[in-house]
Every structure is written in structure tokens, then in C-alpha cells.
Amino acid sequence: MYTNKEIWRVTYPIFLGLLAQNVINVTDTAFLGRVGEVALGAAAMGGLLYICVYTIAFGFSVGSQILIARRNGEGNYRAVGPVMWQGTAFSFGMAVCLLILMYFSAAPLIRLLITSDSIYGATYEFFTWRIWGFLFAFVNVMFRGLYIGITRTKVLTMNAVVMALVNVILDYALVFGELGLPEMGVRGAALASVIAEASSLLFFLLYTYYKVDLKKYGLNRFGQFDLSMVLRILRISCFTMVQYFLAMAIWFVFFMALERLGQRQLAVANIVRSVYVVLLIPVQALSTTANTLVSNLIGAGGSSGVVTLLHKISRMSFLIMVVCVGLCVAFPGSILSVYTNEEALLANVYFNGISGTGNTQAALVLEVFVQVFYALYIIVVGMVIQAPVDVCFTTEVIYYVLMLGSSLIYLKKAKWQNKKI
């Protein structure tokens, strides 16, 4: 059984890495907010559309991460490399295919989703530059899955810091035309993010080559493309791919509803989303830890300790929530206090614990159940009633309450202990 110290040793680098990565979102929002409301709204819509596609690769990497963690827990270290390299080859192939598809379908797709002509034009401009990041981001998530799976998470912090610094400097230079570079506005923000993702991939490649025992983990040989290995990964990850895509697609539906309320409401919502995502960083870090430690624990023959482990991680989440709420109470004028809720801090831990057992199909079923209710709520509140932005954000409370309840029922009632992957 993992101690609190061991859990935190895995979690804090993930937390710092996510914090640094989210500097990118905050920076884009801050810089484009000075360009204008249209630019800010376009970054919101274009960025969410990009993330919707990106989550397909992220879901695939989570399935790979679960498999890597299981082999790591079993002590079968040389089996890690084939999962990593075959998964990377497949993920990069997806990146190329989706880049081509999105490039040629961007105009009709964005026109279908956005009613405002000005926001449509700026969103198209942002998105057609941003999608080149697929070539780097789809490989980056595989390295992320590798290091989380083998519980060497400190590298994620270093990588994210490099990525954030590159993005901040290039955002400043390319959005406003500073440091001798052209003024590109929303295109500049998109290009800065693409270059930041490329720098992230370069860092991962160099670090892996110089700092990791390639032979121990079977990373010293690429081998030929192994379709059977890819299919083995897909048997786990196909459900997480759909799950993460649906989770982000419903966010996009939410912003579609807000876009119909007006440019000002969409711009405000993008700022709120940026802050909200930062507040959820501790949750995401502990949820990722739960995912990989559950798989490692089962691989080591410790299935009986899974629920106890999840309770322990959840207690850590709850304590963090208490600190966050205390800070919000101390500064009641801050918008942070409006959108913090303890359900999010617990629901993600238990839900990712389900995926960590290898039961990704069950996790998808739970996600679909919650998303259907979530979507209906958005349609009624955002599109039919056309409620104010702050009321629309109550959708997040609904989402996490349902997610927590369904996850606890599954872990208590379902038979997941002997799942083989």
C-alpha cells in the first residue's frame, strides 16, 4: 500500500507540470484580452475545438499509460518500450490524418458551429494555425503517459516549464509584434502554442535519450510496426478516447450556447474558464496519480487495497479543497470563490480510479450517462432560457455531483478486481 508521502511524491511533479502548462492558457487569455473581445472569443472557440480533437490522442495515451503502469507494477520493465513506441507510431499517424481532415473541413465546421461573422473569421484564422500542433502534441502525450506510468513524474514539471516559457515569450512577441517579430494577433497566439509544443517534444526526446535507462525499459529498440500491440492498447484506450472526447465536446456545446448570447458573454466565459481550469489543477494531478497507482497496485497483486488507496487520495483532495475554500473566503471579491466546489475534488479521483483498474469501458458508460444529463441542462439553461453566464456555470456542479455518485456506486457494487489487461 502506498503511503501519503509516496502518493505526494508522484503527485506534486504532475501538479507543478499542470500548473506550468496552464500558464499557456492564462497567457493566451491575458494577451488576447488586450487585443479585443472578438480575439478572446475566437481563442475560446478555436482553442476548445482544438482540444476536442487533441483529447482523442490524450485518451489513447491514457490507455497506454494504464498498460505501462501495469507492466511496471508487475516488474516487467522491458515490456514498457514496445507499448510506448508502437503507441507513439499510431498516435503520430492519427495526428497526420486529423491534421489533413481538420485543415480542409475547418471552414464549414466552424461556420456550422458559430453564428457571429466576426468571431467565425477570427476562430478560423486561429484554428487553421493551431492544428499544426497535432504533429507534436500527439507524441508529447505518449511521453507523458510513459513517465506517469513508471512513476517518474518530475520530468513533467521540467518539460512544462520549458513549454510555458517558450509560449509566454512568443505570445508577447507574435501577438503584439515585439522582439523584431511580426504582429500577428490571434494567429500569433496559435503559432506560439505550436512552437511551444514542438519545444516540449524536443525536451522529452533529449531527456529520454540522456537520462533514462533505455535498455531496462525496452526503449532502445523501435522494431517494426506491431499491429497486435496497437490493437491491445486500443482495447483499453478506445473507451478513454471516446470518454475524453465527449468530456471536451460537451464543453464546446456549452460555449456554443454562450456564443449565441453575445461577444461580451463569450469573452467573459473564456476568462472564467481559464481561472476555473487553474483551480482544478490539484484535482487533475491527484486524479492522474490515482489512475497510475491503481494500475501499478493491481499489477503488483494488491487489488484488495485499491479502494483504500482511493479513499486516501480523496482525503488529500478534500484537505486541498479546504485550503482553497479558506483562501476564497478570505478574499470574497475574487471570482475564484464563485466557481470552486468540493464535488470536483473528489469525483475525478474516484472516476480515474475506475479507469486505472483497466475497466475503461465502464468509465465510458458512466461518462455518457452523466454527459447526456449535462447536455440537456446546457440546452435548457443556455439556449432556451438564455440565463446569465454565472448561472450557466452551475452546469459544473451538476456534472461533478453525478460523476461522484455514479463512481462510488460502481466501485462498491461492480466486480472489477480481476480485470486482466
VMD Tcl script that draws the C-alpha trace (Angstrom):
set ca {
  {0.00 0.00 0.00}
  {1.23 3.47 -0.88}
  {1.87 5.95 1.94}
  {0.79 9.60 1.80}
  {4.42 10.55 1.19}
  {4.67 8.18 -1.78}
  {1.40 9.43 -3.20}
  {2.56 13.03 -2.89}
  {5.95 12.19 -4.44}
  {4.15 11.07 -7.58}
  {1.54 13.85 -7.45}
  {3.48 17.06 -6.87}
  {5.53 16.96 -10.10}
  {2.31 16.34 -12.02}
  {0.74 19.27 -10.17}
  {3.66 21.59 -10.96}
  {3.68 20.38 -14.55}
  {-0.03 21.09 -14.99}
  {0.42 24.47 -13.34}
  {3.16 25.40 -15.78}
  {1.16 24.05 -18.73}
  {-1.84 26.14 -17.77}
  {0.34 29.23 -17.89}
  {-0.16 28.81 -21.64}
  {-3.95 29.12 -21.37}
  {-3.73 32.03 -18.94}
  {-1.14 33.80 -21.10}
  {-3.21 33.42 -24.28}
  {-6.25 34.78 -22.46}
  {-4.31 37.69 -20.95}
  {-2.64 38.77 -24.19}
  {-5.66 38.32 -26.47}
  {-7.85 40.07 -23.91}
  {-5.83 43.18 -24.76}
  {-6.44 42.67 -28.47}
  {-10.23 42.69 -28.11}
  {-13.37 40.73 -27.31}
  {-13.53 39.10 -30.75}
  {-9.96 37.80 -30.42}
  {-10.69 36.48 -26.93}
  {-13.87 34.76 -28.08}
  {-12.10 33.29 -31.10}
  {-9.35 31.86 -28.91}
  {-12.02 30.30 -26.69}
  {-13.88 28.63 -29.57}
  {-10.80 27.74 -31.64}
  {-8.93 26.51 -28.58}
  {-11.80 24.31 -27.44}
  {-12.23 22.87 -30.93}
  {-8.51 22.07 -30.98}
  {-8.71 20.42 -27.55}
  {-11.74 18.36 -28.62}
  {-9.60 16.73 -31.32}
  {-6.49 16.61 -29.10}
  {-8.38 14.65 -26.44}
  {-8.59 11.72 -28.86}
  {-4.81 11.40 -28.61}
  {-4.91 12.10 -24.89}
  {-7.41 9.30 -24.38}
  {-5.20 6.95 -26.37}
  {-2.20 7.89 -24.23}
  {-4.18 7.24 -21.03}
  {-4.89 3.71 -22.23}
  {-1.17 3.30 -22.97}
  {-0.34 4.75 -19.56}
  {-2.58 2.21 -17.82}
  {-0.86 -0.64 -19.68}
  {2.62 0.77 -18.96}
  {1.75 1.17 -15.27}
  {0.50 -2.42 -15.10}
  {3.75 -3.76 -16.61}
  {5.76 -1.52 -14.30}
  {3.85 -2.82 -11.29}
  {4.47 -6.40 -12.43}
  {8.21 -5.68 -12.68}
  {8.10 -6.48 -16.41}
  {10.04 -3.35 -17.32}
  {11.21 -4.40 -20.79}
  {7.59 -4.66 -21.89}
  {7.20 -0.90 -21.40}
  {9.18 0.09 -24.51}
  {7.04 -1.77 -27.08}
  {3.89 -0.19 -25.65}
  {5.49 3.25 -25.80}
  {6.95 3.10 -29.31}
  {4.07 1.28 -31.00}
  {1.64 3.64 -29.34}
  {3.71 6.65 -30.44}
  {3.76 5.47 -34.06}
  {-0.01 5.05 -34.05}
  {-0.59 8.39 -32.30}
  {1.59 10.26 -34.81}
  {-0.30 8.60 -37.67}
  {-3.54 9.87 -36.11}
  {-2.03 13.36 -35.91}
  {-1.26 13.45 -39.64}
  {-4.71 12.15 -40.61}
  {-6.58 14.52 -38.28}
  {-4.45 17.49 -39.35}
  {-5.40 16.92 -43.01}
  {-9.06 16.33 -42.14}
  {-9.35 19.40 -39.92}
  {-7.48 21.66 -42.33}
  {-9.88 21.00 -45.19}
  {-13.06 20.81 -43.12}
  {-12.34 23.76 -40.80}
  {-14.33 26.39 -42.70}
  {-17.68 24.52 -42.97}
  {-17.30 23.05 -39.48}
  {-16.68 26.39 -37.77}
  {-19.41 28.08 -39.86}
  {-21.85 25.42 -38.66}
  {-20.95 26.00 -35.01}
  {-20.61 29.80 -34.83}
  {-23.25 32.39 -35.74}
  {-21.24 35.63 -35.46}
  {-19.37 36.54 -38.65}
  {-16.56 38.35 -36.82}
  {-15.99 35.50 -34.35}
  {-16.19 32.97 -37.19}
  {-13.41 34.70 -39.15}
  {-11.12 35.06 -36.16}
  {-11.79 31.49 -34.99}
  {-10.99 30.09 -38.44}
  {-7.77 32.10 -38.52}
  {-6.75 30.85 -35.05}
  {-7.73 27.22 -35.63}
  {-6.02 26.69 -39.00}
  {-2.73 27.76 -37.43}
  {-3.29 25.96 -34.15}
  {-3.91 22.50 -35.64}
  {-0.27 22.16 -36.73}
  {0.38 21.47 -33.07}
  {-1.16 18.00 -33.54}
  {2.15 16.80 -35.00}
  {3.91 17.49 -31.71}
  {1.15 17.24 -29.09}
  {0.09 13.72 -30.15}
  {3.62 12.48 -29.42}
  {4.02 14.55 -26.26}
  {1.08 12.82 -24.59}
  {2.72 9.45 -25.15}
  {5.86 10.60 -23.30}
  {3.59 11.93 -20.56}
  {1.92 8.52 -20.33}
  {5.32 6.82 -20.18}
  {6.67 8.87 -17.29}
  {3.46 8.77 -15.28}
  {3.17 5.02 -15.87}
  {6.65 4.34 -14.49}
  {6.06 6.96 -11.74}
  {8.97 9.20 -12.82}
  {6.86 12.33 -12.86}
  {9.47 15.01 -12.05}
  {10.33 15.29 -15.73}
  {6.79 16.53 -16.41}
  {7.46 19.62 -14.33}
  {10.68 20.44 -16.16}
  {9.05 19.85 -19.52}
  {6.06 22.04 -18.73}
  {8.29 24.89 -17.51}
  {10.18 24.84 -20.82}
  {6.91 24.78 -22.73}
  {5.40 27.62 -20.71}
  {8.46 29.88 -21.02}
  {8.61 29.44 -24.78}
  {4.89 30.16 -25.08}
  {4.94 33.28 -22.87}
  {7.85 34.85 -24.76}
  {6.44 34.02 -28.20}
  {2.91 35.10 -27.25}
  {4.23 38.52 -26.30}
  {6.34 38.75 -29.44}
  {3.91 37.39 -32.01}
  {0.60 38.77 -30.73}
  {1.87 42.37 -30.44}
  {4.78 42.32 -32.91}
  {7.61 42.72 -30.39}
  {11.26 41.49 -30.35}
  {11.56 42.09 -34.08}
  {8.77 39.63 -34.96}
  {5.63 40.46 -36.99}
  {2.36 41.45 -35.28}
  {0.01 38.51 -35.89}
  {-2.81 38.85 -33.34}
  {-4.78 35.63 -32.90}
  {-2.55 33.85 -35.43}
  {0.43 34.77 -33.27}
  {-1.13 33.17 -30.19}
  {-1.81 29.99 -32.16}
  {1.70 29.86 -33.64}
  {3.28 30.48 -30.23}
  {1.43 27.46 -28.83}
  {2.53 25.26 -31.74}
  {6.19 26.20 -31.27}
  {5.86 25.64 -27.51}
  {4.57 22.11 -28.17}
  {7.48 21.48 -30.52}
  {9.92 22.60 -27.82}
  {8.17 20.25 -25.39}
  {8.71 17.29 -27.72}
  {12.37 18.18 -28.22}
  {12.85 18.29 -24.45}
  {11.21 14.87 -23.99}
  {13.41 13.31 -26.68}
  {16.64 14.70 -25.25}
  {15.74 13.85 -21.64}
  {14.75 10.29 -22.53}
  {17.93 9.71 -24.50}
  {20.31 11.06 -21.85}
  {18.55 10.35 -18.54}
  {16.57 7.11 -18.89}
  {17.90 3.55 -18.82}
  {16.69 2.71 -22.33}
  {17.65 -0.96 -22.10}
  {15.86 -1.52 -18.79}
  {12.56 -0.28 -20.17}
  {12.97 -1.75 -23.64}
  {13.18 1.71 -25.19}
  {16.44 1.07 -27.02}
  {14.76 -0.62 -29.98}
  {11.91 0.67 -32.13}
  {11.28 -2.56 -34.02}
  {8.74 -2.92 -36.81}
  {5.18 -1.69 -36.58}
  {3.28 -4.22 -34.47}
  {-0.43 -4.12 -35.22}
  {-1.23 -6.65 -32.48}
  {0.36 -4.38 -29.86}
  {-1.58 -1.36 -31.14}
  {-4.81 -3.35 -31.01}
  {-4.01 -4.41 -27.43}
  {-3.60 -0.74 -26.48}
  {-6.77 0.19 -28.35}
  {-8.79 -2.44 -26.48}
  {-8.16 -0.33 -23.38}
  {-7.82 3.15 -24.82}
  {-10.70 3.20 -27.33}
  {-13.06 3.82 -24.44}
  {-10.90 6.55 -22.87}
  {-10.56 8.18 -26.31}
  {-14.33 8.45 -26.64}
  {-14.69 9.40 -22.96}
  {-12.26 12.34 -23.12}
  {-13.63 13.49 -26.47}
  {-17.17 13.59 -25.08}
  {-15.98 15.44 -21.96}
  {-14.47 18.23 -24.07}
  {-17.17 18.19 -26.75}
  {-19.77 19.00 -24.11}
  {-17.62 21.98 -23.05}
  {-17.75 23.12 -26.67}
  {-21.55 22.83 -26.68}
  {-21.54 24.97 -23.54}
  {-19.52 27.69 -25.29}
  {-21.73 27.44 -28.38}
  {-24.64 28.36 -26.13}
  {-22.70 31.31 -24.70}
  {-21.61 32.47 -28.16}
  {-25.27 32.93 -29.02}
  {-25.66 35.26 -26.03}
  {-23.09 37.68 -27.49}
  {-19.39 38.53 -27.84}
  {-19.13 40.03 -24.35}
  {-20.60 36.94 -22.67}
  {-18.29 34.66 -24.64}
  {-15.23 36.73 -23.70}
  {-16.20 36.74 -20.02}
  {-16.76 32.97 -20.11}
  {-13.30 32.41 -21.59}
  {-11.71 34.33 -18.70}
  {-13.77 32.37 -16.19}
  {-12.85 29.07 -17.86}
  {-9.17 29.99 -17.70}
  {-9.39 30.63 -13.95}
  {-11.58 27.58 -13.38}
  {-9.09 25.28 -15.08}
  {-6.30 26.59 -12.86}
  {-8.41 25.88 -9.76}
  {-8.85 22.27 -10.89}
  {-5.12 21.60 -11.29}
  {-4.73 19.86 -7.88}
  {-7.73 17.69 -8.75}
  {-6.28 16.70 -12.11}
  {-2.90 15.91 -10.58}
  {-4.35 13.65 -7.87}
  {-6.72 12.04 -10.39}
  {-3.79 11.17 -12.66}
  {-1.93 9.78 -9.66}
  {-4.95 7.64 -8.75}
  {-5.08 6.30 -12.30}
  {-1.46 5.15 -12.45}
  {-1.12 3.97 -8.83}
  {-4.25 1.83 -9.10}
  {-2.85 0.11 -12.18}
  {0.58 -0.32 -10.56}
  {-1.03 -1.70 -7.40}
  {-3.12 -4.25 -9.30}
  {-0.04 -5.26 -11.31}
  {1.79 -5.93 -8.04}
  {-1.08 -8.12 -6.80}
  {-2.64 -5.57 -4.47}
  {-6.22 -5.40 -5.81}
  {-7.63 -5.57 -2.28}
  {-6.02 -2.23 -1.44}
  {-7.42 -0.23 -4.37}
  {-10.46 1.25 -2.61}
  {-8.36 2.12 0.46}
  {-5.87 3.87 -1.82}
  {-8.64 5.88 -3.48}
  {-10.03 6.89 -0.08}
  {-6.55 8.05 0.95}
  {-6.08 10.14 -2.22}
  {-9.57 11.58 -1.81}
  {-8.78 12.71 1.73}
  {-5.76 14.56 0.35}
  {-8.06 16.17 -2.24}
  {-10.50 17.19 0.44}
  {-7.78 18.86 2.52}
  {-6.66 20.81 -0.54}
  {-10.28 21.83 -1.08}
  {-10.47 23.15 2.48}
  {-7.39 25.32 1.86}
  {-8.83 26.62 -1.44}
  {-12.17 27.46 0.12}
  {-10.38 29.16 3.04}
  {-8.48 31.38 0.61}
  {-11.64 32.19 -1.29}
  {-13.44 33.14 1.93}
  {-10.51 35.35 2.87}
  {-10.84 37.16 -0.49}
  {-14.60 37.19 -1.16}
  {-14.30 39.68 -4.00}
  {-12.32 37.25 -6.13}
  {-14.08 35.35 -8.89}
  {-12.28 32.23 -7.69}
  {-14.82 31.81 -4.89}
  {-17.73 31.60 -7.33}
  {-16.61 28.51 -9.22}
  {-14.91 26.25 -6.61}
  {-16.80 23.14 -5.47}
  {-15.69 20.15 -3.44}
  {-17.52 17.61 -5.64}
  {-14.91 18.16 -8.36}
  {-12.07 17.43 -5.96}
  {-13.49 14.00 -5.07}
  {-15.31 12.90 -8.24}
  {-12.25 12.97 -10.51}
  {-10.21 10.81 -8.11}
  {-12.76 8.00 -7.92}
  {-13.61 8.22 -11.62}
  {-9.95 7.92 -12.67}
  {-9.60 5.04 -10.23}
  {-12.13 3.14 -12.35}
  {-10.01 3.68 -15.47}
  {-6.91 2.66 -13.53}
  {-8.42 -0.78 -12.90}
  {-8.47 -1.29 -16.67}
  {-12.27 -1.05 -16.85}
  {-12.24 1.81 -19.34}
  {-15.50 0.61 -20.91}
  {-17.31 1.07 -17.60}
  {-15.77 4.52 -17.22}
  {-17.09 5.44 -20.68}
  {-20.61 4.24 -19.83}
  {-20.61 6.39 -16.68}
  {-19.28 9.37 -18.64}
  {-22.01 9.04 -21.29}
  {-24.71 8.80 -18.62}
  {-23.51 12.00 -16.95}
  {-22.90 13.85 -20.23}
  {-26.44 13.25 -21.51}
  {-27.89 14.93 -18.43}
  {-25.22 17.67 -18.65}
  {-26.05 18.40 -22.30}
  {-29.77 18.64 -21.63}
  {-29.07 21.05 -18.77}
  {-26.89 23.25 -21.02}
  {-29.52 23.34 -23.78}
  {-32.27 24.37 -21.38}
  {-30.27 26.88 -19.31}
  {-28.01 28.32 -22.03}
  {-30.04 28.12 -25.24}
  {-33.71 28.04 -24.19}
  {-33.74 30.19 -21.04}
  {-30.58 32.10 -22.09}
  {-29.55 32.56 -18.47}
  {-26.60 34.80 -17.46}
  {-23.05 33.43 -17.62}
  {-22.79 32.82 -13.87}
  {-25.97 30.71 -13.89}
  {-24.74 28.75 -16.92}
  {-21.62 27.74 -14.98}
  {-23.77 25.84 -12.46}
  {-23.54 23.03 -15.03}
  {-20.19 22.12 -13.48}
  {-21.80 21.48 -10.09}
  {-24.35 19.17 -11.73}
  {-21.61 17.32 -13.61}
  {-19.40 16.58 -10.60}
  {-22.22 15.59 -8.27}
  {-23.42 12.99 -10.78}
  {-19.87 11.82 -11.51}
  {-19.05 11.31 -7.83}
  {-22.25 9.43 -7.10}
  {-22.01 7.06 -10.08}
  {-18.29 6.36 -9.48}
  {-18.83 5.43 -5.82}
  {-21.71 3.11 -6.73}
  {-19.56 1.36 -9.35}
  {-16.57 0.85 -7.06}
  {-18.82 -0.54 -4.34}
  {-21.09 -2.80 -6.40}
  {-19.20 -3.86 -9.57}
  {-16.69 -6.72 -9.93}
  {-13.52 -5.05 -11.19}
  {-10.80 -6.68 -9.03}
  {-9.68 -9.38 -11.50}
  {-9.60 -7.35 -14.70}
  {-6.71 -8.56 -16.93}
  {-5.02 -6.30 -19.47}
}
mol new
graphics top color blue
foreach p $ca { graphics top sphere $p radius 0.5 }
foreach p [lrange $ca 0 end-1] q [lrange $ca 1 end] { graphics top cylinder $p $q radius 0.2 }
display resetview
